[in-house]
Structures are given as structure tokens and as C-alpha cells.
Amino acid sequence: MPLLLSALVVPLLFAGCGGGSANGGAVTVTQNFDFDAGMQGWTSDVSDLPADYNNDNYQISYSVAALPAPLNTAKKALRLTSFNQSDDLWQFVKRQVTGLRANTRYNVRFDVEIASDAPENSVGIGGSPGSSVIVKGGAAIAEPAVRIENGARVFTLDKGNNSQQGTQARNLGNVGIPGDESVYKLKQLNNVSRLLPLTTDSSGNAWVFVGADSGYEGQKELYYTQIKLTFTPR
């Protein structure tokens, strides 16, 4: 991917060793990323666009950057940019999760804070830059990846398409903010009403991803200020 920033991995604190309690049962595990310390092991990719796309047109990039004014510019966030040419583009970040209990069923909750400047009721080509851009959170044993199929970049997991929800992801909400002004504001998103089921592998590992599924044809600059993951045993 163009304009990539090297990942900085920061040790995390887990609730219990190996996701287990002293008596051998699984416990709730929470992991929190705020990106002030860098990428923390997250990497990014894109799909739903031509395999031979010209980045001069699509303007795909990701990096850790300061929040834009009028927000706190001393705080850093994960900044993702793109120019959707076809009112269908998926730009995501992914990370492997370790330290969970092996072969264990969990419910996964995503709490994501973004900074967006797209009014919810705004109008654009193909859809609204606010309400037609859906943030999703997903989890699976298999690594989220992109394959080339019929000349296009295709996401390998079932996230659903645009506002549709897939079997391996949950819709967390759209990027639209209240009001009519295109001024950056913070917005909290989650899937508290529909947790995502996940079963870990034999080593207690899994993959998670968070991204924006865009039905808006145009330029998008989105900041992720925090990604919090909660794994609750089922």
C-alpha cells in the first residue's frame, strides 16, 4: 500500500493470563488502543476497487497524525484517506489479537471513537458523505486480507456490503455528525446491541478489523481516535 507508516507495537495489559482465570475458566478481556503511541500493530488495506487502481486518483493513505482543528491538535489518531471513484470502497485496519483462551467462544464488543466532518444529512454523489459511510467492526480466526478476483480487489471475509451487515462483522454506525457545518467533531460508535460471536483458535488467537464501507463517491478523510475491544466469554 502507498504511503504506509511502519507499525509500532506496544505491549498490552490483558485481564488474566491466556484469557483464563485462576480456576481455569475464561474471563473478560479488554484491549484499548488510542494511537498516541503509534500504530500499535494495526495495518491497513483497501478493497472494492480495481486491482490496478491509480493512487493518484484514489488517494489511499493511512498514518498516525494529529487531530485537525478545532479538535485537540495535541492528540494523535489513526488517519485514513481515500477518494472513492465508484460509490463503493472499503478501507480498513486490522490486527491480530493474542492472549485469549484457546478454543473458546466469546462475544466481541467494539467501542470506536472517530473524528468526522461529514454532516449526517449532507448530500453527495452516490450517497451522503455522512450517513452513507458505515463503520464496521469484525473478528475471525482467519486473517482479513484482500485477493484479486476478476480484476478487482476483494475482501476475504464476510463484512457485508455498504449498509448491509455480514456474518463476520457488525455495523457500528455511520460517520455523520449533527448539524450542517463541515467541522470535525468526535463521535462514539459501538455494537452494544448486537455483539459479534467469535471462537478463538487452538492458541487463543483471533483477528479483528475496523473500517469504513463507503457508498459515497468522493474524498474522505477519517480519524480513528480510539478502538476498544471487549471479549466476553459466552
C-alpha positions as CSV (number, residue, x, y, z in Angstrom):
1,M,0.0,0.0,0.0
2,P,1.2,3.5,-0.7
3,L,2.2,6.0,2.0
4,L,2.4,3.3,4.7
5,L,3.7,4.0,8.2
6,S,5.8,1.4,10.0
7,A,3.8,-0.2,12.8
8,L,4.8,0.4,16.4
9,V,3.8,-2.5,18.6
10,V,3.1,-1.5,22.2
11,P,2.6,-4.2,24.9
12,L,-1.0,-4.5,26.2
13,L,-2.4,-5.4,29.5
14,F,-4.8,-8.4,29.5
15,A,-7.4,-9.4,32.1
16,G,-5.9,-12.7,33.1
17,C,-3.1,-14.8,31.7
18,G,-4.1,-16.5,28.5
19,G,-7.6,-15.2,28.9
20,G,-8.2,-17.6,31.8
21,S,-9.0,-17.2,35.5
22,A,-7.2,-18.9,38.4
23,N,-9.8,-21.7,38.4
24,G,-9.4,-22.4,34.7
25,G,-12.4,-20.5,33.4
26,A,-12.3,-17.9,30.7
27,V,-12.5,-14.2,31.8
28,T,-13.5,-11.0,30.1
29,V,-10.5,-9.5,28.2
30,T,-10.4,-5.8,27.2
31,Q,-7.8,-4.2,24.9
32,N,-7.7,-0.5,24.3
33,F,-5.8,1.5,21.5
34,D,-5.7,5.3,21.4
35,F,-2.8,5.7,18.8
36,D,-1.0,8.4,20.7
37,A,1.7,5.7,21.0
38,G,1.7,5.0,17.2
39,M,0.2,2.2,15.1
40,Q,0.4,-0.4,17.9
41,G,0.4,-3.3,15.4
42,W,-2.5,-2.2,13.2
43,T,-2.1,-2.2,9.4
44,S,-4.4,-1.0,6.7
45,D,-5.7,-2.2,3.3
46,V,-8.5,-1.4,0.8
47,S,-10.9,-3.4,-1.4
48,D,-13.9,-2.9,-3.7
49,L,-11.8,-1.1,-6.3
50,P,-9.8,-2.2,-9.4
51,A,-6.7,-4.3,-8.9
52,D,-4.6,-1.9,-10.9
53,Y,-6.0,1.3,-9.4
54,N,-4.1,4.5,-9.8
55,N,-3.4,6.0,-6.4
56,D,-3.1,9.5,-7.9
57,N,-6.9,9.2,-8.4
58,Y,-7.9,7.1,-5.3
59,Q,-5.5,9.0,-2.8
60,I,-5.4,6.0,-0.5
61,S,-3.2,6.5,2.6
62,Y,-3.0,5.8,6.3
63,S,-0.8,7.2,9.1
64,V,-0.8,8.4,12.6
65,A,-1.4,12.1,12.6
66,A,-2.5,15.0,14.8
67,L,-6.3,15.6,15.1
68,P,-7.5,18.5,12.9
69,A,-8.7,21.8,14.4
70,P,-11.0,22.6,16.2
71,L,-10.3,19.3,18.0
72,N,-7.3,18.9,20.3
73,T,-4.4,19.0,17.9
74,A,-2.0,17.7,20.6
75,K,-3.8,14.4,20.4
76,K,-2.9,11.8,17.7
77,A,-5.2,9.5,15.8
78,L,-5.2,7.0,13.0
79,R,-5.9,9.0,9.8
80,L,-7.3,7.2,6.8
81,T,-7.8,9.0,3.4
82,S,-9.4,7.9,0.2
83,F,-11.2,9.2,-2.9
84,N,-14.0,6.8,-3.7
85,Q,-14.4,6.7,-7.5
86,S,-17.3,4.3,-7.7
87,D,-19.5,4.9,-4.6
88,D,-18.2,1.6,-3.2
89,L,-15.0,1.4,-1.3
90,W,-13.9,-0.5,1.8
91,Q,-10.9,0.9,3.7
92,F,-10.0,-0.9,6.9
93,V,-7.4,-1.6,9.6
94,K,-6.6,-5.0,11.1
95,R,-4.7,-6.5,14.0
96,Q,-4.1,-9.9,15.4
97,V,-5.4,-10.4,19.0
98,T,-3.5,-12.8,21.3
99,G,-3.8,-13.8,24.9
100,L,-7.3,-15.1,24.8
101,R,-8.3,-18.6,25.9
102,A,-7.9,-21.3,23.3
103,N,-10.9,-22.8,21.5
104,T,-13.2,-20.5,23.5
105,R,-16.4,-18.8,22.4
106,Y,-16.6,-15.1,23.1
107,N,-18.9,-12.2,22.3
108,V,-16.9,-9.2,20.9
109,R,-17.9,-5.6,21.6
110,F,-16.3,-2.8,19.6
111,D,-16.2,0.8,21.0
112,V,-14.8,3.1,18.4
113,E,-14.3,6.8,18.5
114,I,-13.9,8.7,15.3
115,A,-13.4,12.3,14.2
116,S,-15.5,13.2,11.2
117,D,-16.5,16.4,9.4
118,A,-19.4,15.0,7.4
119,P,-22.9,16.2,8.4
120,E,-25.3,13.3,8.7
121,N,-27.9,14.8,6.4
122,S,-25.4,16.1,3.8
123,V,-25.9,15.1,0.1
124,G,-23.2,13.7,-2.2
125,I,-22.7,11.7,-5.4
126,G,-23.9,8.1,-4.9
127,G,-24.9,8.8,-1.3
128,S,-24.3,11.0,1.7
129,P,-20.7,11.6,2.9
130,G,-22.2,11.2,6.4
131,S,-25.0,8.6,6.5
132,S,-23.8,6.5,3.5
133,V,-20.3,5.8,5.1
134,I,-20.7,2.9,7.5
135,V,-18.1,2.0,10.1
136,K,-17.9,-1.8,10.8
137,G,-16.1,-3.9,13.3
138,G,-15.3,-7.6,12.6
139,A,-13.5,-10.6,14.0
140,A,-12.5,-14.1,12.8
141,I,-9.8,-16.7,13.1
142,A,-8.7,-16.1,9.5
143,E,-6.6,-13.0,8.8
144,P,-8.6,-10.3,7.0
145,A,-7.0,-9.9,3.6
146,V,-7.6,-8.8,0.0
147,R,-7.4,-11.1,-3.0
148,I,-7.5,-10.3,-6.7
149,E,-10.7,-11.6,-8.4
150,N,-11.8,-10.7,-12.0
151,G,-9.6,-7.7,-12.0
152,A,-10.8,-6.3,-8.7
153,R,-9.6,-6.2,-5.1
154,V,-12.0,-8.3,-3.0
155,F,-12.1,-8.6,0.8
156,T,-11.7,-12.2,2.0
157,L,-14.1,-12.1,5.0
158,D,-17.9,-11.5,5.1
159,K,-18.3,-7.9,6.2
160,G,-21.5,-7.3,4.2
161,N,-21.6,-4.6,1.6
162,N,-22.2,-0.9,2.3
163,S,-25.1,-0.7,4.8
164,Q,-25.7,-4.5,4.7
165,Q,-24.2,-6.4,7.6
166,G,-22.1,-9.5,7.2
167,T,-21.7,-12.7,9.2
168,Q,-18.2,-11.7,10.4
169,A,-18.8,-8.1,11.2
170,R,-21.2,-5.7,12.8
171,N,-22.3,-2.2,11.7
172,L,-21.2,0.2,14.4
173,G,-22.8,3.3,12.9
174,N,-22.3,5.9,10.2
175,V,-19.7,8.8,10.2
176,G,-22.4,11.5,10.1
177,I,-22.2,14.3,12.7
178,P,-25.1,16.5,13.9
179,G,-25.7,19.9,12.3
180,D,-25.0,21.4,8.9
181,E,-21.4,22.5,9.2
182,S,-18.4,20.5,7.9
183,V,-16.4,20.9,11.0
184,Y,-14.6,18.0,12.7
185,K,-16.4,16.5,15.7
186,L,-15.9,13.4,17.7
187,K,-18.4,10.6,17.5
188,Q,-18.7,7.3,19.5
189,L,-19.8,4.1,17.8
190,N,-20.4,0.6,19.1
191,N,-22.2,-2.7,18.6
192,V,-23.5,-3.0,22.2
193,S,-27.0,-4.0,20.9
194,R,-25.6,-6.8,18.7
195,L,-22.4,-8.4,19.9
196,L,-20.3,-10.4,17.5
197,P,-19.8,-14.1,18.3
198,L,-16.2,-15.4,17.9
199,T,-14.4,-18.7,18.7
200,T,-10.7,-18.5,19.2
201,D,-8.1,-20.8,17.6
202,S,-6.1,-23.5,19.4
203,S,-3.6,-20.9,20.5
204,G,-6.1,-18.4,21.8
205,N,-5.7,-16.0,18.9
206,A,-8.0,-14.2,16.5
207,W,-8.0,-11.3,14.1
208,V,-10.0,-8.1,14.3
209,F,-10.7,-5.4,11.8
210,V,-12.4,-1.9,11.8
211,G,-13.1,0.0,8.7
212,A,-15.4,2.3,6.7
213,D,-17.7,0.9,3.9
214,S,-18.4,3.9,1.7
215,G,-21.4,4.4,-0.5
216,Y,-20.4,8.0,-1.2
217,E,-18.4,8.9,-4.3
218,G,-15.9,11.5,-3.3
219,Q,-13.0,12.3,-1.0
220,K,-13.0,11.1,2.6
221,E,-10.6,11.8,5.5
222,L,-11.5,9.9,8.7
223,Y,-9.7,9.8,12.0
224,Y,-9.9,6.9,14.5
225,T,-9.0,8.2,17.9
226,Q,-9.7,5.1,19.9
227,I,-10.5,1.4,19.3
228,K,-11.6,-0.6,22.3
229,L,-12.2,-4.3,22.1
230,T,-14.0,-6.3,24.8
231,F,-14.1,-10.1,24.7
232,T,-16.7,-11.6,27.0
233,P,-16.9,-15.5,27.3
234,R,-20.2,-17.0,26.2
